[in-house]
Amino acid sequence: MVLTFILPFITHKYGLRLLVKNKVDKSIETTEHVVKTIENVAQKADEVLDNITANLPNDSQLKKALKYVDVIAEGVAKGAHVADDIINKIRHRRHGRKQHRNRHPRC
């Protein structure tokens, strides 16, 4: 009898926790995918811009403009790399908490 009264509260609490955990995991995966895509596009743009500007005369207005775009692309790639590192640290920290919980379950 007591179990039928308590069980819904326990399952609701853990069900809600699992739902939130799954949403967080999905958000992290989506964010990681977006960041890696941005990083790849920025790196490719940087390579293309480097190839194009290498063949232009030094005093060319186009070369100056493309160099500016190249600097922006490099900054975006670095920012995406930093974001990817942060995501990896979050995953590592969450994984460490799971292991800690498995070794030291609550009584």
Long-range contacts (C-beta under 8 A, 24 or more apart in sequence): 28-87, 28-90, 28-91, 31-83, 31-87, 32-84, 32-87, 35-80, 35-83, 35-84, 35-87, 36-80, 36-84, 38-76, 38-80, 39-77, 39-80, 39-81, 39-84, 42-73, 42-74, 42-76, 42-77, 42-80, 43-77, 45-69, 45-73, 46-70, 46-73, 46-74, 46-77, 49-73
